[in-house]
Amino acid sequence: MVWVLLAGAIGAELSATLALRWAEGFSRLWPSVLVVAGYALAFYLLSQVLTRGVPLGVAYGIWSGVGVTLVAVLGSALFGDRLSWAQIGGIALVAAGVVALELGGSH
């Protein structure tokens, strides 16, 4: 169940971050509502993961690492954001770090 909650937190954060682009500086109502609601839900779900015994560093590392990776990839796919080879390498390193956090966990 804890991994479902963490996946939900990642999905909510991803949705909120992508909606920032559509909110246009919080000048558009519904994308702005999605930003606020998405981040609120993301932090609520992340807090539930922490109350179930996942160490803070592991939970936050996975949440932020997967989130930043998905935002970079989807930003490129949805908005045409360009990724350099150095950025792609950085994404690979973030993904490797997330895997290392999970494999090294004792929970």
N, C-alpha and C positions, 0 to 999 in steps of 0.2 A: 504493500500500500504506500510506503514511503516514496518509492520511485515513481508511482503514479502522481503523487502530490508534487514531487520535484519536476516532473514533466509538465504538469499543469502550470507550475510557477514559471517555467521556462517559456511555455506557450503564451502565457499572459504577458510576460515581459516582452517577448518578441512582437506580439500584436501591438502593444503600446508603443514600442520603439518605432515600428514601421508607420504607425498612425501619426507619429510626430511629423513625418514628411507631408502627410495629407492635411494636417491641422494648420499649416501655413502660419506659424507663430501664434497659435491659438486664436486665429481669426475665423476659423470654420468650426461651427458648433459640434457636429457629431464626431468628427475625427478627434476633437479636443476632449469630448466626453470619453471616447475610447482610450485616449492616452491616460487620463486620470483613473478611470475604472480599471484599466489593464494593469497599471503599476500598483494600485491598491490591492488587487487580487493577487498579483505576483508576490508582493511582500507578505500578504496574509498566508498564502500557501507555503512560502519559504519558511515562515515562522512555525507552521505546522510540522514541516520536515524536521526542524530543529528540536521541537518538543518531543519528537519520536526517537531521539537519540543519535541522529546523524551529527557528527562533529561539525562545528561552524565552518572550519577551513575547507572541509570536504564538500559540504553542501553549497557554500558560497562559490567555491572554485568551480564546481560542476555547473552551477546555475549561471555564473558570469561567463565561463569559458564557452559553454555550448551556446549561450545567448549571443555573445559577440561573434562567434563563428557563423551562426545562422543569419544574423543581421548583415554581416559582410556579404555572404553569398546571396541572400535574398535582395539586398540593396543593389547588387550587381544585376541580378536577374530582373527585378521589377522596375528599377529606376535607372538602369544603365550606368550605375557607378562603376568606374573602371578600377580594376585591381591589378597592381603591378606584380611582377614575379616575386618581389620581396614581400609584398603583402600576402600573396598566396602561400609563400613559405612560412610566414608568421601565423597564418591560419592553421597550417599543418602542425606547427609547434604548439599552438594553443590546444588543438585536438589531442595531440600526444600528451600534453600535460593533464588534460581531463582524464584520459585513460590511466595515466600514472596515479592520479589521485584515487580513482576508483579501485585500481588493483592493489594499491598500498593501504587501503582502509581496513580497519580491523572490526568493523561493525557487521 
